[in-house]
């Protein structure tokens, strides 16, 4: 067993090590507006759903000392406007999304450079991306700042799903996940994975089911 005191290695080495272990990571393609109405679009793989009542998402948005207030454009815009949209990422737009990760100046709209289509949102001012299978309109709740790590928490207040990816079954909405062909980040620089790759199913048991099986084995 290799023992590593994580506090004694550099931040870049920690990044390489931990992002190779915490996999796969979904990608949040985030659109925001600055105080002048300029759109920013950027992908983040430090992202996940943290709950559903209320529906909370978490974004890890690092710092950038070359930008306003030492924050990345997305973090700065969320801090100023308290609104953002998370656009899901599928195989069909991954190259365009990857293009938006370039460190363009704040006054440049990455979505236009990537040739993506902006649509108006319903409850927030930042636009959503038409080419994404779904869009989560979010309102900023709080930001936890620990050293150079910033965790932005937002509440999902409105959801868009393209109709070909959702159906109604027994009064419940059912997402046709396989059709979306979502992608995520994995180990190493520039590596991605398909969410539909090599799936397997394992049912969750109740305590009673587990105990009944155990009792039958003992008989």
MIDOSE-1310 file (N, C-alpha, C; in nm, 2 decimals, decimal comma, always signed):
residues 219
xxxx	+0,08/-0,12/+0,00/+0,00/+0,00/+0,00/+0,09/+0,12/+0,00; +0,06/+0,22/-0,10/+0,14/+0,34/-0,10/+0,07/+0,44/-0,01; +0,14/+0,50/+0,08/+0,09/+0,60/+0,18/+0,13/+0,74/+0,13; +0,03/+0,83/+0,12/+0,05/+0,97/+0,07/-0,01/+1,07/+0,17
xxxx	+0,07/+1,15/+0,22/+0,02/+1,27/+0,30/-0,01/+1,38/+0,20; -0,14/+1,39/+0,18/-0,19/+1,47/+0,07/-0,15/+1,62/+0,09; -0,12/+1,66/+0,21/-0,09/+1,80/+0,24/+0,06/+1,83/+0,20; +0,13/+1,73/+0,18/+0,28/+1,75/+0,15/+0,31/+1,74/+0,00
xxxx	+0,21/+1,74/-0,09/+0,24/+1,74/-0,23/+0,18/+1,86/-0,29; +0,23/+1,90/-0,41/+0,19/+2,03/-0,47/+0,04/+2,02/-0,52; -0,02/+2,14/-0,54/-0,16/+2,14/-0,59/-0,17/+2,07/-0,72; -0,08/+2,10/-0,82/-0,09/+2,03/-0,95/-0,09/+1,87/-0,93
xxxx	+0,00/+1,83/-0,84/+0,01/+1,68/-0,82/-0,11/+1,63/-0,76; -0,17/+1,71/-0,66/-0,30/+1,66/-0,60/-0,41/+1,65/-0,70; -0,41/+1,75/-0,80/-0,51/+1,75/-0,90/-0,50/+1,62/-0,98; -0,38/+1,59/-1,03/-0,36/+1,47/-1,11/-0,40/+1,35/-1,04
xxxx	-0,36/+1,34/-0,91/-0,39/+1,22/-0,84/-0,53/+1,20/-0,81; -0,60/+1,30/-0,76/-0,74/+1,29/-0,72/-0,84/+1,28/-0,83; -0,81/+1,35/-0,94/-0,90/+1,34/-1,06/-0,88/+1,21/-1,13; -0,78/+1,13/-1,10/-0,76/+1,00/-1,15/-0,84/+0,89/-1,06
xxxx	-0,87/+0,94/-0,94/-0,94/+0,85/-0,85/-1,09/+0,87/-0,84; -1,13/+1,00/-0,85/-1,27/+1,04/-0,84/-1,33/+1,05/-0,98; -1,38/+0,93/-1,03/-1,42/+0,92/-1,17/-1,55/+0,84/-1,17; -1,63/+0,85/-1,27/-1,63/+0,97/-1,37/-1,69/+1,09/-1,31
xxxx	-1,66/+1,21/-1,36/-1,71/+1,33/-1,31/-1,80/+1,40/-1,42; -1,93/+1,43/-1,39/-2,01/+1,49/-1,49/-1,96/+1,63/-1,52; -2,00/+1,68/-1,64/-1,95/+1,81/-1,68/-2,07/+1,91/-1,68; -2,05/+2,02/-1,61/-2,15/+2,13/-1,61/-2,10/+2,24/-1,71
xxxx	-2,17/+2,26/-1,81/-2,14/+2,37/-1,91/-2,22/+2,49/-1,87; -2,15/+2,58/-1,80/-2,22/+2,69/-1,73/-2,22/+2,82/-1,81; -2,34/+2,88/-1,82/-2,35/+3,01/-1,89/-2,39/+3,11/-1,78; -2,33/+3,22/-1,79/-2,35/+3,33/-1,70/-2,35/+3,47/-1,77
xxxx	-2,39/+3,57/-1,70/-2,38/+3,71/-1,76/-2,30/+3,79/-1,66; -2,21/+3,88/-1,71/-2,15/+3,98/-1,63/-2,24/+4,10/-1,61; -2,19/+4,20/-1,53/-2,28/+4,31/-1,50/-2,31/+4,40/-1,62; -2,24/+4,38/-1,73/-2,26/+4,45/-1,85/-2,35/+4,37/-1,96
xxxx	-2,39/+4,25/-1,92/-2,47/+4,17/-2,01/-2,39/+4,08/-2,10; -2,25/+4,07/-2,09/-2,17/+3,99/-2,17/-2,19/+3,84/-2,12; -2,21/+3,75/-2,22/-2,23/+3,61/-2,19/-2,09/+3,54/-2,17; -2,08/+3,46/-2,07/-1,97/+3,37/-2,05/-2,01/+3,23/-2,05
xxxx	-1,94/+3,14/-2,12/-1,98/+3,00/-2,12/-1,85/+2,92/-2,09; -1,85/+2,83/-2,00/-1,74/+2,75/-1,96/-1,77/+2,62/-1,90; -1,69/+2,51/-1,92/-1,72/+2,38/-1,86/-1,65/+2,36/-1,73; -1,71/+2,28/-1,64/-1,65/+2,25/-1,51/-1,68/+2,11/-1,48
xxxx	-1,58/+2,03/-1,44/-1,60/+1,89/-1,40/-1,60/+1,87/-1,25; -1,57/+1,97/-1,18/-1,60/+1,97/-1,03/-1,74/+2,01/-1,02; -1,83/+1,91/-1,03/-1,98/+1,94/-1,04/-2,06/+1,82/-1,00; -2,17/+1,84/-0,93/-2,26/+1,73/-0,90/-2,39/+1,78/-0,84
xxxx	-2,49/+1,69/-0,84/-2,62/+1,72/-0,77/-2,60/+1,68/-0,63; -2,64/+1,77/-0,54/-2,62/+1,74/-0,39/-2,74/+1,71/-0,32; -2,86/+1,72/-0,38/-2,99/+1,69/-0,31/-3,10/+1,73/-0,40; -3,22/+1,69/-0,36/-3,34/+1,72/-0,44/-3,45/+1,79/-0,37
xxxx	-3,44/+1,82/-0,24/-3,55/+1,88/-0,17/-3,49/+1,99/-0,07; -3,45/+2,10/-0,11/-3,46/+2,16/-0,25/-3,35/+2,10/-0,34; -3,37/+2,11/-0,47/-3,26/+2,06/-0,56/-3,14/+2,15/-0,56; -3,03/+2,10/-0,51/-2,91/+2,18/-0,50/-2,80/+2,12/-0,58
xxxx	-2,72/+2,20/-0,65/-2,61/+2,16/-0,73/-2,48/+2,23/-0,67; -2,37/+2,17/-0,68/-2,24/+2,22/-0,64/-2,14/+2,23/-0,75; -2,08/+2,35/-0,76/-1,98/+2,37/-0,86/-1,85/+2,41/-0,79; -1,74/+2,34/-0,83/-1,61/+2,38/-0,79/-1,54/+2,47/-0,89
xxxx	-1,54/+2,60/-0,86/-1,48/+2,70/-0,95/-1,36/+2,76/-0,89; -1,25/+2,73/-0,95/-1,12/+2,78/-0,89/-1,10/+2,93/-0,91; -0,99/+2,98/-0,86/-0,95/+3,12/-0,87/-0,87/+3,14/-0,99; -0,86/+3,27/-1,03/-0,77/+3,31/-1,14/-0,72/+3,45/-1,11
xxxx	-0,60/+3,46/-1,06/-0,55/+3,59/-1,02/-0,54/+3,70/-1,13; -0,55/+3,65/-1,25/-0,54/+3,75/-1,37/-0,68/+3,81/-1,40; -0,79/+3,76/-1,33/-0,92/+3,81/-1,36/-0,97/+3,90/-1,25; -1,09/+3,95/-1,27/-1,15/+4,04/-1,17/-1,17/+3,98/-1,04
xxxx	-1,13/+4,05/-0,93/-1,13/+4,00/-0,80/-1,06/+3,87/-0,78; -0,97/+3,83/-0,87/-0,90/+3,71/-0,86/-0,98/+3,58/-0,89; -1,10/+3,60/-0,95/-1,19/+3,49/-0,98/-1,20/+3,46/-1,13; -1,23/+3,33/-1,16/-1,26/+3,30/-1,29/-1,39/+3,37/-1,33
xxxx	-1,41/+3,39/-1,46/-1,52/+3,47/-1,51/-1,65/+3,42/-1,46; -1,67/+3,28/-1,46/-1,79/+3,22/-1,42/-1,82/+3,25/-1,27; -1,71/+3,23/-1,19/-1,73/+3,26/-1,04/-1,76/+3,41/-1,02; -1,69/+3,50/-1,09/-1,72/+3,64/-1,07/-1,86/+3,68/-1,11
xxxx	-1,91/+3,62/-1,22/-2,04/+3,66/-1,27/-2,15/+3,60/-1,17; -2,13/+3,48/-1,12/-2,23/+3,43/-1,03/-2,23/+3,51/-0,90; -2,11/+3,55/-0,86/-2,10/+3,64/-0,73/-2,17/+3,77/-0,75; -2,17/+3,83/-0,88/-2,23/+3,96/-0,90/-2,38/+3,95/-0,93
xxxx	-2,42/+3,85/-1,01/-2,56/+3,84/-1,05/-2,64/+3,74/-0,98; -2,58/+3,64/-0,92/-2,64/+3,53/-0,84/-2,73/+3,44/-0,92; -2,70/+3,43/-1,05/-2,77/+3,35/-1,14/-2,68/+3,28/-1,24; -2,72/+3,15/-1,28/-2,64/+3,08/-1,38/-2,73/+2,97/-1,44
xxxx	-2,68/+2,91/-1,55/-2,75/+2,80/-1,61/-2,65/+2,69/-1,63; -2,68/+2,57/-1,60/-2,60/+2,45/-1,62/-2,66/+2,38/-1,74; -2,58/+2,37/-1,85/-2,62/+2,30/-1,97/-2,55/+2,17/-1,98; -2,63/+2,06/-2,00/-2,57/+1,93/-2,00/-2,49/+1,91/-2,13
xxxx	-2,39/+1,82/-2,12/-2,30/+1,80/-2,23/-2,31/+1,66/-2,28; -2,34/+1,65/-2,41/-2,34/+1,52/-2,48/-2,23/+1,51/-2,58; -2,22/+1,39/-2,64/-2,11/+1,37/-2,74/-2,12/+1,46/-2,86; -2,24/+1,50/-2,89/-2,26/+1,59/-3,01/-2,21/+1,73/-3,00
xxxx	-2,19/+1,77/-2,88/-2,13/+1,91/-2,86/-2,00/+1,92/-2,78; -1,94/+1,80/-2,75/-1,82/+1,80/-2,67/-1,71/+1,88/-2,73; -1,69/+1,88/-2,86/-1,58/+1,95/-2,91/-1,60/+2,10/-2,90; -1,73/+2,15/-2,92/-1,76/+2,29/-2,90/-1,74/+2,33/-2,76
xxxx	-1,79/+2,25/-2,66/-1,77/+2,28/-2,52/-1,63/+2,28/-2,49; -1,55/+2,19/-2,54/-1,40/+2,19/-2,51/-1,34/+2,32/-2,56; -1,39/+2,38/-2,67/-1,34/+2,50/-2,72/-1,36/+2,62/-2,63; -1,47/+2,61/-2,55/-1,50/+2,72/-2,46/-1,41/+2,72/-2,34
xxxx	-1,33/+2,62/-2,32/-1,24/+2,61/-2,20/-1,12/+2,69/-2,22; -1,10/+2,74/-2,35/-0,99/+2,84/-2,37/-1,00/+2,96/-2,29; -0,89/+3,02/-2,24/-0,90/+3,13/-2,15/-0,92/+3,26/-2,23; -1,03/+3,27/-2,30/-1,06/+3,39/-2,37/-1,08/+3,51/-2,28
xxxx	-1,05/+3,63/-2,32/-1,08/+3,75/-2,24/-1,22/+3,76/-2,20; -1,25/+3,83/-2,09/-1,39/+3,83/-2,03/-1,49/+3,90/-2,13; -1,44/+3,98/-2,22/-1,54/+4,05/-2,31/-1,58/+3,97/-2,43; -1,52/+3,85/-2,44/-1,55/+3,76/-2,55/-1,66/+3,66/-2,51
xxxx	-1,76/+3,63/-2,59/-1,86/+3,54/-2,57/-1,82/+3,40/-2,63; -1,79/+3,31/-2,54/-1,74/+3,18/-2,58/-1,84/+3,10/-2,66; -1,97/+3,12/-2,63/-2,07/+3,04/-2,70/-2,08/+3,08/-2,84; -2,06/+3,21/-2,87/-2,06/+3,25/-3,01/-1,94/+3,20/-3,09
xxxx	-1,82/+3,20/-3,02/-1,70/+3,15/-3,08/-1,72/+3,00/-3,12; -1,79/+2,93/-3,03/-1,80/+2,78/-3,05/-1,92/+2,75/-3,14; -1,99/+2,86/-3,19/-2,10/+2,83/-3,28/-2,23/+2,77/-3,22; -2,25/+2,80/-3,09/-2,36/+2,74/-3,01/-2,47/+2,84/-3,01
xxxx	-2,60/+2,80/-3,00/-2,72/+2,88/-3,01/-2,77/+2,91/-2,87; -2,78/+3,04/-2,84/-2,84/+3,09/-2,71/-2,99/+3,11/-2,72; -3,05/+3,06/-2,62/-3,20/+3,08/-2,60/-3,23/+3,15/-2,47; -3,34/+3,23/-2,47/-3,37/+3,29/-2,34/-3,41/+3,19/-2,23
xxxx	-3,37/+3,21/-2,11/-3,42/+3,13/-2,00/-3,55/+3,19/-1,95; -3,61/+3,12/-1,86/-3,75/+3,16/-1,81/-3,74/+3,24/-1,68; -3,66/+3,19/-1,58/-3,65/+3,25/-1,45/-3,52/+3,32/-1,42; -3,42/+3,31/-1,50/-3,29/+3,38/-1,48/-3,25/+3,45/-1,61
xxxx	-3,16/+3,54/-1,59/-3,12/+3,62/-1,71/-3,02/+3,56/-1,80; -2,92/+3,48/-1,75/-2,83/+3,41/-1,84/-2,90/+3,32/-1,94; -2,85/+3,32/-2,06/-2,92/+3,23/-2,16/-2,88/+3,08/-2,14; -2,96/+3,00/-2,20/-2,93/+2,86/-2,20/-2,89/+2,82/-2,35
xxxx	-2,83/+2,70/-2,36/-2,77/+2,65/-2,48/-2,87/+2,56/-2,55; -2,91/+2,59/-2,67/-3,01/+2,51/-2,74/-2,96/+2,37/-2,77; -2,83/+2,36/-2,80/-2,78/+2,23/-2,84/-2,77/+2,13/-2,73; -2,78/+2,17/-2,60/-2,78/+2,08/-2,49/-2,91/+2,01/-2,48
xxxx	-2,90/+1,88/-2,43/-3,02/+1,81/-2,41/-3,11/+1,86/-2,30; -3,05/+1,92/-2,20/-3,13/+1,98/-2,09/-3,05/+2,10/-2,04; -3,13/+2,19/-1,97/-3,07/+2,31/-1,91/-3,13/+2,33/-1,77; -3,05/+2,36/-1,68/-3,09/+2,38/-1,54/-3,07/+2,52/-1,50
xxxx	-3,18/+2,60/-1,49/-3,17/+2,74/-1,45/-3,15/+2,74/-1,29; -3,05/+2,81/-1,25/-3,01/+2,80/-1,11/-3,00/+2,94/-1,05; -3,03/+2,95/-0,92/-3,01/+3,07/-0,84/-2,90/+3,04/-0,73; -2,80/+3,13/-0,72/-2,70/+3,11/-0,63/-2,75/+3,11/-0,48
xxxx	-2,70/+3,02/-0,40/-2,74/+3,01/-0,26/-2,63/+3,06/-0,17; -2,51/+3,00/-0,19/-2,40/+3,04/-0,11/-2,27/+2,99/-0,17; -2,16/+3,05/-0,13/-2,03/+3,00/-0,18/-1,94/+2,98/-0,05; -1,88/+2,86/-0,05/-1,79/+2,82/+0,05/-1,65/+2,83/+0,00
xxxx	-1,57/+2,91/+0,07/-1,43/+2,94/+0,02/-1,33/+2,89/+0,13; -1,25/+2,79/+0,08/-1,15/+2,73/+0,17/-1,02/+2,74/+0,09; -0,93/+2,83/+0,13/-0,80/+2,85/+0,06/-0,83/+2,89/-0,09; -0,78/+2,82/-0,18/-0,80/+2,85/-0,32/-0,92/+2,77/-0,38
xxxx	-0,99/+2,69/-0,29/-1,10/+2,61/-0,34/-1,23/+2,69/-0,31; -1,31/+2,71/-0,41/-1,44/+2,78/-0,40/-1,55/+2,68/-0,44; -1,64/+2,65/-0,36/-1,76/+2,57/-0,39/-1,88/+2,65/-0,39; -1,94/+2,66/-0,51/-2,06/+2,74/-0,53/-2,18/+2,65/-0,53
xxxx	-2,28/+2,69/-0,44/-2,40/+2,61/-0,43/-2,51/+2,69/-0,49; -2,59/+2,62/-0,57/-2,71/+2,68/-0,64/-2,83/+2,60/-0,63; -2,95/+2,66/-0,63/-3,07/+2,59/-0,63/-3,13/+2,59/-0,78; -3,17/+2,47/-0,82/-3,23/+2,46/-0,95/-3,37/+2,50/-0,94
xxxx	-3,41/+2,61/-1,02/-3,54/+2,66/-1,01/-3,63/+2,64/-1,13; -3,56/+2,60/-1,24/-3,64/+2,57/-1,36/-3,56/+2,47/-1,45; -3,63/+2,38/-1,52/-3,56/+2,28/-1,59/-3,62/+2,27/-1,73; -3,53/+2,26/-1,83/-3,57/+2,24/-1,97/-3,51/+2,11/-2,02
xxxx	-3,59/+2,03/-2,08/-3,54/+1,90/-2,14/-3,60/+1,89/-2,29; -3,52/+1,87/-2,38/-3,57/+1,85/-2,52/-3,66/+1,73/-2,52; -3,78/+1,75/-2,59/-3,89/+1,65/-2,58/-3,85/+1,51/-2,63; -3,75/+1,50/-2,71/-3,71/+1,36/-2,76/-3,64/+1,28/-2,65
xxxx	-3,60/+1,35/-2,54/-3,53/+1,28/-2,44/-3,61/+1,26/-2,31; -3,74/+1,28/-2,32/-3,82/+1,26/-2,19/-3,96/+1,21/-2,23; -4,01/+1,12/-2,15/-4,15/+1,07/-2,17/-4,22/+1,07/-2,04; -4,35/+1,05/-2,05/-4,43/+1,05/-1,93/-4,48/+0,91/-1,90
xxxx	-4,45/+0,85/-1,78/-4,50/+0,72/-1,75/-4,56/+0,72/-1,61; -4,69/+0,69/-1,60/-4,76/+0,68/-1,47/-4,74/+0,81/-1,40; -4,77/+0,92/-1,47/-4,77/+1,06/-1,41/-4,63/+1,10/-1,36; -4,53/+1,03/-1,40/-4,39/+1,07/-1,37/-4,31/+1,09/-1,50
xxxx	-4,22/+1,19/-1,50/-4,14/+1,22/-1,61/-4,02/+1,12/-1,61; -4,00/+1,06/-1,72/-3,89/+0,96/-1,73/-3,79/+1,00/-1,84; -3,67/+1,02/-1,80/-3,56/+1,07/-1,89/-3,50/+0,95/-1,97; -3,49/+0,96/-2,10/-3,43/+0,86/-2,18/-3,28/+0,88/-2,19
xxxx	-3,22/+0,85/-2,08/-3,08/+0,88/-2,05/-2,99/+0,83/-2,17; -3,01/+0,71/-2,21/-2,92/+0,66/-2,31/-2,92/+0,74/-2,44; -3,03/+0,80/-2,47/-3,04/+0,88/-2,60/-2,96/+1,01/-2,59; -2,94/+1,06/-2,47/-2,87/+1,19/-2,45/-2,72/+1,17/-2,48
xxxx	-2,67/+1,05/-2,45/-2,52/+1,03/-2,48/-2,43/+1,13/-2,40; -2,46/+1,14/-2,27/-2,38/+1,23/-2,19/-2,23/+1,19/-2,18; -2,15/+1,28/-2,16/-2,00/+1,25/-2,14/-1,96/+1,31/-2,01; -1,85/+1,25/-1,96/-1,79/+1,30/-1,83/-1,64/+1,30/-1,84
xxxx	-1,58/+1,35/-1,74/-1,43/+1,36/-1,73/-1,38/+1,24/-1,65; -1,26/+1,19/-1,69/-1,20/+1,08/-1,62/-1,05/+1,11/-1,60; -0,97/+1,01/-1,57/-0,83/+1,02/-1,54/-0,76/+1,09/-1,65; -0,65/+1,16/-1,61/-0,56/+1,21/-1,71/-0,61/+1,33/-1,78
xxxx	-0,52/+1,41/-1,84/-0,55/+1,53/-1,91/-0,62/+1,49/-2,04; -0,73/+1,56/-2,07/-0,80/+1,55/-2,20/-0,88/+1,42/-2,22; -0,90/+1,34/-2,11/-0,97/+1,21/-2,13/-1,12/+1,23/-2,08; -1,21/+1,17/-2,16/-1,35/+1,17/-2,14/-1,40/+1,03/-2,14
xxxx	-1,53/+1,01/-2,09/-1,59/+0,88/-2,09/-1,74/+0,90/-2,14; -1,79/+0,80/-2,20/-1,94/+0,80/-2,23/-2,02/+0,75/-2,11; -2,13/+0,81/-2,08/-2,21/+0,77/-1,97/-2,28/+0,64/-2,00; -2,29/+0,60/-2,12/-2,35/+0,47/-2,16/-2,25/+0,35/-2,17
xxxx	-2,13/+0,38/-2,14/-2,03/+0,27/-2,16/-2,03/+0,16/-2,06; -2,04/+0,04/-2,10/-2,03/-0,08/-2,01/-2,11/-0,07/-1,89; -2,24/-0,04/-1,90/-2,33/-0,03/-1,79/-2,36/-0,17/-1,73; -2,38/-0,17/-1,60/-2,44/-0,29/-1,53/-2,54/-0,24/-1,43
xxxx	-2,63/-0,33/-1,39/-2,73/-0,30/-1,30/-2,72/-0,38/-1,17; -2,74/-0,32/-1,06/-2,74/-0,39/-0,93/-2,84/-0,33/-0,84; -2,95/-0,41/-0,81/-3,06/-0,36/-0,73/-3,02/-0,34/-0,59; -3,08/-0,24/-0,53/-3,06/-0,21/-0,39/-3,16/-0,29/-0,31
xxxx	-3,11/-0,35/-0,20/-3,19/-0,43/-0,11/-3,24/-0,35/+0,01; -3,36/-0,39/+0,06/-3,40/-0,34/+0,19/-3,34/-0,43/+0,30; -3,34/-0,39/+0,42/-3,29/-0,47/+0,53/-3,36/-0,60/+0,54; -3,49/-0,60/+0,52/-3,58/-0,72/+0,53/-3,53/-0,82/+0,43
xxxx	-3,52/-0,77/+0,30/-3,47/-0,86/+0,20/-3,34/-0,92/+0,23; -3,25/-0,84/+0,28/-3,11/-0,89/+0,31/-3,12/-1,00/+0,42; -3,20/-0,97/+0,52/-3,22/-1,06/+0,63/-3,28/-1,19/+0,59; -3,39/-1,18/+0,51/-3,45/-1,30/+0,46/-3,36/-1,39/+0,38
xxxx	-3,28/-1,33/+0,30/-3,18/-1,41/+0,22/-3,08/-1,48/+0,32; -3,04/-1,41/+0,42/-2,94/-1,46/+0,51/-3,00/-1,58/+0,59; -3,13/-1,56/+0,63/-3,20/-1,67/+0,71/-3,21/-1,79/+0,62; -3,25/-1,78/+0,49/-3,26/-1,89/+0,40/-3,13/-1,97/+0,39
xxx	-3,02/-1,90/+0,38/-2,89/-1,96/+0,37/-2,86/-2,04/+0,49; -2,90/-2,00/+0,61/-2,87/-2,07/+0,73/-2,96/-2,19/+0,76; -3,07/-2,20/+0,68/-3,16/-2,32/+0,70/-3,10/-2,45/+0,65
